[in-house]
Structure formats: structure tokens, C-alpha cells
Amino acid sequence: MNCEDGFFPITSVHRLDIKEALHLSDEKVAKITDDMMRDIARKMADDYCEQLFWDTCRLSRNTSQRGKESISRRKPWMPDNGSCR
């Protein structure tokens, strides 16, 4: 994804993230396959989109320009109806 397509990455997940979050040993982390990591990332993305995305989108819009005019006043394309388009 690149910004020329209109998409911007939000985050990523690494085996070290899983190791730390789940307190796994190096041996257990070494057994996590790329397919398992893709599945974990997909589930995390689904969970984020289903539960947090829209609230975070609205919150980010209102707080990302601290000390400046609110983005909501400058960006009329970002409605308050649960859509970031």
C-alpha cells in the first residue's frame, strides 16, 4: 500500500510483538509460521475494524492538530456518521 492509492498503513505485527504480548519463549516463537502470522494479523485487523476503528478515526480527527484549528473544521469530507471517507 502506498499513499498514491489513497491508502495509508495503520500498523503491523511482528513475531517479537507476539512474543512480548503472550510471554512466549524463543523456542515457541520460532515455531510460529508465516501463515500463522498472517492469520494473527488478519484477526487483529478484523478485530480493530469491528471494534475500535471508527471511534479512533473520530478521536484522531479531533486531536491530531493540537494547538491548531480542529481537523473537523478544516476537513468537511470527514463526516461524524461512522465513515472516514
Distance bins in CASP14 RR format, pairs under 12 A and 6 or more apart:
PFRMAT RR
TARGET T0000
AUTHOR 0000-0000-0000
RMODE 2
METHOD distances of the structure
MODEL  1
1 7 1 0 1 0 0 0 0 0 0 0 0
1 8 1 0 0 1 0 0 0 0 0 0 0
1 9 1 0 1 0 0 0 0 0 0 0 0
1 10 0 0 0 0 1 0 0 0 0 0 0
1 12 0 0 0 0 0 1 0 0 0 0 0
2 8 0 0 0 0 1 0 0 0 0 0 0
2 9 0 0 0 0 1 0 0 0 0 0 0
3 9 0 0 0 0 1 0 0 0 0 0 0
6 84 0 0 0 0 0 1 0 0 0 0 0
6 85 0 0 0 0 0 1 0 0 0 0 0
7 84 0 0 0 0 0 1 0 0 0 0 0
8 60 0 0 0 0 0 1 0 0 0 0 0
8 84 0 0 0 0 0 1 0 0 0 0 0
9 41 0 0 0 0 0 1 0 0 0 0 0
9 45 0 0 0 0 0 1 0 0 0 0 0
10 41 0 0 0 0 0 1 0 0 0 0 0
10 44 0 0 0 0 0 1 0 0 0 0 0
10 45 0 0 0 0 1 0 0 0 0 0 0
10 48 1 0 0 1 0 0 0 0 0 0 0
10 49 0 0 0 0 1 0 0 0 0 0 0
10 52 0 0 0 0 0 1 0 0 0 0 0
10 53 0 0 0 0 1 0 0 0 0 0 0
10 56 0 0 0 0 1 0 0 0 0 0 0
10 57 0 0 0 0 0 1 0 0 0 0 0
10 60 0 0 0 0 0 1 0 0 0 0 0
10 84 0 0 0 0 0 1 0 0 0 0 0
11 17 0 0 0 0 1 0 0 0 0 0 0
11 41 0 0 0 0 1 0 0 0 0 0 0
11 44 0 0 0 0 1 0 0 0 0 0 0
11 45 0 0 0 0 1 0 0 0 0 0 0
11 48 0 0 0 0 1 0 0 0 0 0 0
11 52 0 0 0 0 0 1 0 0 0 0 0
11 53 0 0 0 0 0 1 0 0 0 0 0
11 56 0 0 0 0 0 1 0 0 0 0 0
12 18 0 0 0 0 0 1 0 0 0 0 0
12 37 0 0 0 0 0 1 0 0 0 0 0
12 38 0 0 0 0 0 1 0 0 0 0 0
12 40 0 0 0 0 0 1 0 0 0 0 0
12 41 1 0 0 1 0 0 0 0 0 0 0
12 44 0 0 0 0 1 0 0 0 0 0 0
12 45 0 0 0 0 0 1 0 0 0 0 0
13 19 0 0 0 0 0 1 0 0 0 0 0
13 20 0 0 0 0 0 1 0 0 0 0 0
13 21 0 0 0 0 1 0 0 0 0 0 0
13 22 0 0 0 0 0 1 0 0 0 0 0
13 32 0 0 0 0 0 1 0 0 0 0 0
13 36 0 0 0 0 0 1 0 0 0 0 0
13 37 1 0 0 1 0 0 0 0 0 0 0
13 38 0 0 0 0 1 0 0 0 0 0 0
13 39 0 0 0 0 0 1 0 0 0 0 0
13 40 1 0 0 1 0 0 0 0 0 0 0
13 41 1 0 1 0 0 0 0 0 0 0 0
13 42 0 0 0 0 0 1 0 0 0 0 0
13 43 0 0 0 0 0 1 0 0 0 0 0
13 44 1 0 0 1 0 0 0 0 0 0 0
13 45 0 0 0 0 1 0 0 0 0 0 0
13 47 0 0 0 0 0 1 0 0 0 0 0
13 48 0 0 0 0 0 1 0 0 0 0 0
14 20 0 0 0 0 1 0 0 0 0 0 0
14 21 0 0 0 0 0 1 0 0 0 0 0
14 29 0 0 0 0 0 1 0 0 0 0 0
14 32 0 0 0 0 0 1 0 0 0 0 0
14 34 0 0 0 0 0 1 0 0 0 0 0
14 37 0 0 0 0 1 0 0 0 0 0 0
14 40 0 0 0 0 0 1 0 0 0 0 0
14 41 0 0 0 0 1 0 0 0 0 0 0
14 44 0 0 0 0 0 1 0 0 0 0 0
15 21 0 0 0 0 0 1 0 0 0 0 0
15 22 0 0 0 0 0 1 0 0 0 0 0
15 24 0 0 0 0 1 0 0 0 0 0 0
15 26 0 0 0 0 1 0 0 0 0 0 0
15 28 0 0 0 0 0 1 0 0 0 0 0
15 29 1 0 1 0 0 0 0 0 0 0 0
15 30 0 0 0 0 1 0 0 0 0 0 0
15 31 0 0 0 0 0 1 0 0 0 0 0
15 32 1 0 1 0 0 0 0 0 0 0 0
15 33 0 0 0 0 0 1 0 0 0 0 0
15 34 0 0 0 0 1 0 0 0 0 0 0
15 36 0 0 0 0 1 0 0 0 0 0 0
15 37 1 0 0 1 0 0 0 0 0 0 0
15 38 0 0 0 0 0 1 0 0 0 0 0
15 40 0 0 0 0 1 0 0 0 0 0 0
15 41 0 0 0 0 0 1 0 0 0 0 0
16 22 0 0 0 0 0 1 0 0 0 0 0
16 24 0 0 0 0 1 0 0 0 0 0 0
16 26 0 0 0 0 0 1 0 0 0 0 0
16 29 1 0 0 1 0 0 0 0 0 0 0
16 30 0 0 0 0 0 1 0 0 0 0 0
16 32 0 0 0 0 0 1 0 0 0 0 0
16 37 0 0 0 0 0 1 0 0 0 0 0
17 24 0 0 0 0 0 1 0 0 0 0 0
17 29 0 0 0 0 0 1 0 0 0 0 0
17 32 0 0 0 0 0 1 0 0 0 0 0
17 37 0 0 0 0 1 0 0 0 0 0 0
17 40 0 0 0 0 1 0 0 0 0 0 0
17 41 0 0 0 0 1 0 0 0 0 0 0
17 44 0 0 0 0 1 0 0 0 0 0 0
18 24 1 0 0 1 0 0 0 0 0 0 0
18 25 0 0 0 0 0 1 0 0 0 0 0
18 26 0 0 0 0 0 1 0 0 0 0 0
18 28 0 0 0 0 1 0 0 0 0 0 0
18 29 1 0 0 1 0 0 0 0 0 0 0
18 30 0 0 0 0 0 1 0 0 0 0 0
18 31 0 0 0 0 0 1 0 0 0 0 0
18 32 1 0 0 1 0 0 0 0 0 0 0
18 33 0 0 0 0 0 1 0 0 0 0 0
18 36 0 0 0 0 1 0 0 0 0 0 0
18 37 1 0 0 1 0 0 0 0 0 0 0
18 39 0 0 0 0 0 1 0 0 0 0 0
18 40 1 0 0 1 0 0 0 0 0 0 0
18 41 0 0 0 0 1 0 0 0 0 0 0
18 43 0 0 0 0 0 1 0 0 0 0 0
18 44 0 0 0 0 1 0 0 0 0 0 0
19 25 0 0 0 0 1 0 0 0 0 0 0
19 26 1 0 0 1 0 0 0 0 0 0 0
19 27 0 0 0 0 0 1 0 0 0 0 0
19 28 1 0 0 1 0 0 0 0 0 0 0
19 29 1 0 1 0 0 0 0 0 0 0 0
19 30 0 0 0 0 1 0 0 0 0 0 0
19 31 0 0 0 0 0 1 0 0 0 0 0
19 32 0 0 0 0 1 0 0 0 0 0 0
19 37 0 0 0 0 0 1 0 0 0 0 0
19 40 0 0 0 0 0 1 0 0 0 0 0
20 26 0 0 0 0 0 1 0 0 0 0 0
20 29 0 0 0 0 1 0 0 0 0 0 0
21 29 0 0 0 0 0 1 0 0 0 0 0
21 40 0 0 0 0 0 1 0 0 0 0 0
21 44 0 0 0 0 0 1 0 0 0 0 0
22 28 0 0 0 0 1 0 0 0 0 0 0
22 29 0 0 0 0 1 0 0 0 0 0 0
22 32 0 0 0 0 0 1 0 0 0 0 0
22 40 0 0 0 0 0 1 0 0 0 0 0
23 29 0 0 0 0 0 1 0 0 0 0 0
24 30 0 0 0 0 1 0 0 0 0 0 0
24 31 0 0 0 0 1 0 0 0 0 0 0
24 32 0 0 0 0 1 0 0 0 0 0 0
25 31 0 0 0 0 1 0 0 0 0 0 0
25 32 0 0 0 0 0 1 0 0 0 0 0
26 32 0 0 0 0 0 1 0 0 0 0 0
28 36 0 0 0 0 0 1 0 0 0 0 0
29 36 0 0 0 0 0 1 0 0 0 0 0
29 37 0 0 0 0 0 1 0 0 0 0 0
29 40 0 0 0 0 0 1 0 0 0 0 0
30 36 0 0 0 0 0 1 0 0 0 0 0
31 37 0 0 0 0 0 1 0 0 0 0 0
32 38 0 0 0 0 0 1 0 0 0 0 0
32 39 0 0 0 0 0 1 0 0 0 0 0
32 40 0 0 0 0 1 0 0 0 0 0 0
32 41 0 0 0 0 0 1 0 0 0 0 0
33 39 0 0 0 0 1 0 0 0 0 0 0
33 40 0 0 0 0 0 1 0 0 0 0 0
34 40 0 0 0 0 0 1 0 0 0 0 0
34 41 0 0 0 0 0 1 0 0 0 0 0
35 41 0 0 0 0 0 1 0 0 0 0 0
35 42 0 0 0 0 0 1 0 0 0 0 0
36 42 0 0 0 0 0 1 0 0 0 0 0
36 43 0 0 0 0 0 1 0 0 0 0 0
37 43 0 0 0 0 0 1 0 0 0 0 0
37 44 0 0 0 0 0 1 0 0 0 0 0
38 44 0 0 0 0 0 1 0 0 0 0 0
38 45 0 0 0 0 0 1 0 0 0 0 0
39 45 0 0 0 0 0 1 0 0 0 0 0
39 46 0 0 0 0 0 1 0 0 0 0 0
40 46 0 0 0 0 0 1 0 0 0 0 0
40 47 0 0 0 0 0 1 0 0 0 0 0
41 47 0 0 0 0 0 1 0 0 0 0 0
41 48 0 0 0 0 0 1 0 0 0 0 0
42 48 0 0 0 0 0 1 0 0 0 0 0
42 49 0 0 0 0 0 1 0 0 0 0 0
43 49 0 0 0 0 0 1 0 0 0 0 0
43 50 0 0 0 0 0 1 0 0 0 0 0
44 50 0 0 0 0 0 1 0 0 0 0 0
44 51 0 0 0 0 0 1 0 0 0 0 0
44 52 0 0 0 0 0 1 0 0 0 0 0
44 53 0 0 0 0 0 1 0 0 0 0 0
45 51 0 0 0 0 0 1 0 0 0 0 0
45 52 0 0 0 0 0 1 0 0 0 0 0
45 53 0 0 0 0 1 0 0 0 0 0 0
46 52 0 0 0 0 0 1 0 0 0 0 0
46 53 0 0 0 0 0 1 0 0 0 0 0
47 53 0 0 0 0 1 0 0 0 0 0 0
48 54 0 0 0 0 0 1 0 0 0 0 0
48 55 0 0 0 0 0 1 0 0 0 0 0
48 56 0 0 0 0 1 0 0 0 0 0 0
48 57 0 0 0 0 0 1 0 0 0 0 0
49 55 0 0 0 0 0 1 0 0 0 0 0
49 56 0 0 0 0 0 1 0 0 0 0 0
49 57 0 0 0 0 0 1 0 0 0 0 0
49 82 0 0 0 0 0 1 0 0 0 0 0
49 84 0 0 0 0 0 1 0 0 0 0 0
52 58 0 0 0 0 0 1 0 0 0 0 0
52 59 0 0 0 0 1 0 0 0 0 0 0
52 60 0 0 0 0 0 1 0 0 0 0 0
53 59 0 0 0 0 0 1 0 0 0 0 0
53 60 0 0 0 0 0 1 0 0 0 0 0
53 82 0 0 0 0 1 0 0 0 0 0 0
53 83 0 0 0 0 0 1 0 0 0 0 0
53 84 0 0 0 0 1 0 0 0 0 0 0
54 60 0 0 0 0 0 1 0 0 0 0 0
54 61 0 0 0 0 0 1 0 0 0 0 0
54 78 0 0 0 0 0 1 0 0 0 0 0
54 79 0 0 0 0 0 1 0 0 0 0 0
54 80 0 0 0 0 0 1 0 0 0 0 0
54 81 0 0 0 0 1 0 0 0 0 0 0
54 82 1 0 1 0 0 0 0 0 0 0 0
54 83 1 0 0 1 0 0 0 0 0 0 0
54 84 1 0 0 1 0 0 0 0 0 0 0
54 85 0 0 0 0 0 1 0 0 0 0 0
55 61 0 0 0 0 0 1 0 0 0 0 0
55 62 0 0 0 0 0 1 0 0 0 0 0
55 80 0 0 0 0 0 1 0 0 0 0 0
55 82 0 0 0 0 1 0 0 0 0 0 0
55 84 0 0 0 0 0 1 0 0 0 0 0
56 62 0 0 0 0 0 1 0 0 0 0 0
56 63 0 0 0 0 0 1 0 0 0 0 0
56 64 0 0 0 0 0 1 0 0 0 0 0
56 82 0 0 0 0 0 1 0 0 0 0 0
56 84 0 0 0 0 1 0 0 0 0 0 0
57 63 0 0 0 0 0 1 0 0 0 0 0
57 64 0 0 0 0 0 1 0 0 0 0 0
57 71 0 0 0 0 0 1 0 0 0 0 0
57 72 0 0 0 0 0 1 0 0 0 0 0
57 75 0 0 0 0 0 1 0 0 0 0 0
57 78 1 0 0 1 0 0 0 0 0 0 0
57 79 0 0 0 0 0 1 0 0 0 0 0
57 80 0 0 0 0 0 1 0 0 0 0 0
57 81 0 0 0 0 0 1 0 0 0 0 0
57 82 1 0 0 1 0 0 0 0 0 0 0
57 83 0 0 0 0 1 0 0 0 0 0 0
57 84 1 0 1 0 0 0 0 0 0 0 0
57 85 0 0 0 0 0 1 0 0 0 0 0
58 64 0 0 0 0 0 1 0 0 0 0 0
58 70 0 0 0 0 0 1 0 0 0 0 0
58 71 0 0 0 0 0 1 0 0 0 0 0
58 72 0 0 0 0 1 0 0 0 0 0 0
58 78 0 0 0 0 1 0 0 0 0 0 0
58 79 0 0 0 0 1 0 0 0 0 0 0
58 80 1 0 0 1 0 0 0 0 0 0 0
58 81 0 0 0 0 1 0 0 0 0 0 0
58 82 1 0 0 1 0 0 0 0 0 0 0
58 83 0 0 0 0 0 1 0 0 0 0 0
58 84 0 0 0 0 1 0 0 0 0 0 0
59 70 0 0 0 0 0 1 0 0 0 0 0
59 71 0 0 0 0 0 1 0 0 0 0 0
59 72 0 0 0 0 0 1 0 0 0 0 0
59 80 0 0 0 0 0 1 0 0 0 0 0
59 84 0 0 0 0 0 1 0 0 0 0 0
60 66 0 0 0 0 0 1 0 0 0 0 0
60 70 0 0 0 0 0 1 0 0 0 0 0
60 71 0 0 0 0 1 0 0 0 0 0 0
60 72 0 0 0 0 0 1 0 0 0 0 0
60 75 0 0 0 0 0 1 0 0 0 0 0
60 78 0 0 0 0 1 0 0 0 0 0 0
60 84 0 0 0 0 1 0 0 0 0 0 0
61 70 1 0 0 1 0 0 0 0 0 0 0
61 71 1 0 1 0 0 0 0 0 0 0 0
61 72 1 0 1 0 0 0 0 0 0 0 0
61 73 0 0 0 0 0 1 0 0 0 0 0
61 74 0 0 0 0 1 0 0 0 0 0 0
61 75 1 0 0 1 0 0 0 0 0 0 0
61 76 0 0 0 0 0 1 0 0 0 0 0
61 77 0 0 0 0 0 1 0 0 0 0 0
61 78 1 0 1 0 0 0 0 0 0 0 0
61 79 0 0 0 0 0 1 0 0 0 0 0
61 80 0 0 0 0 1 0 0 0 0 0 0
61 82 0 0 0 0 0 1 0 0 0 0 0
61 83 0 0 0 0 0 1 0 0 0 0 0
61 84 0 0 0 0 1 0 0 0 0 0 0
62 68 0 0 0 0 0 1 0 0 0 0 0
62 69 0 0 0 0 0 1 0 0 0 0 0
62 70 1 0 1 0 0 0 0 0 0 0 0
62 71 1 0 0 1 0 0 0 0 0 0 0
62 72 1 0 0 1 0 0 0 0 0 0 0
62 73 0 0 0 0 1 0 0 0 0 0 0
62 74 0 0 0 0 0 1 0 0 0 0 0
62 75 0 0 0 0 0 1 0 0 0 0 0
62 78 0 0 0 0 0 1 0 0 0 0 0
62 80 0 0 0 0 0 1 0 0 0 0 0
63 70 0 0 0 0 1 0 0 0 0 0 0
63 71 0 0 0 0 1 0 0 0 0 0 0
63 72 0 0 0 0 0 1 0 0 0 0 0
64 70 0 0 0 0 1 0 0 0 0 0 0
64 71 1 0 0 1 0 0 0 0 0 0 0
64 72 0 0 0 0 0 1 0 0 0 0 0
64 74 0 0 0 0 0 1 0 0 0 0 0
64 75 0 0 0 0 0 1 0 0 0 0 0
64 78 0 0 0 0 0 1 0 0 0 0 0
65 71 1 0 1 0 0 0 0 0 0 0 0
65 72 0 0 0 0 1 0 0 0 0 0 0
65 73 0 0 0 0 1 0 0 0 0 0 0
65 74 0 0 0 0 1 0 0 0 0 0 0
65 75 0 0 0 0 1 0 0 0 0 0 0
68 74 0 0 0 0 1 0 0 0 0 0 0
69 75 0 0 0 0 0 1 0 0 0 0 0
70 76 0 0 0 0 0 1 0 0 0 0 0
70 78 0 0 0 0 0 1 0 0 0 0 0
71 77 0 0 0 0 0 1 0 0 0 0 0
71 78 1 0 0 1 0 0 0 0 0 0 0
71 84 0 0 0 0 0 1 0 0 0 0 0
72 78 1 0 0 1 0 0 0 0 0 0 0
72 79 0 0 0 0 1 0 0 0 0 0 0
72 80 1 0 0 1 0 0 0 0 0 0 0
72 84 0 0 0 0 0 1 0 0 0 0 0
75 84 0 0 0 0 0 1 0 0 0 0 0
75 85 0 0 0 0 0 1 0 0 0 0 0
77 83 0 0 0 0 1 0 0 0 0 0 0
77 84 0 0 0 0 1 0 0 0 0 0 0
77 85 1 0 0 1 0 0 0 0 0 0 0
78 84 1 0 0 1 0 0 0 0 0 0 0
78 85 0 0 0 0 1 0 0 0 0 0 0
79 85 0 0 0 0 1 0 0 0 0 0 0
END
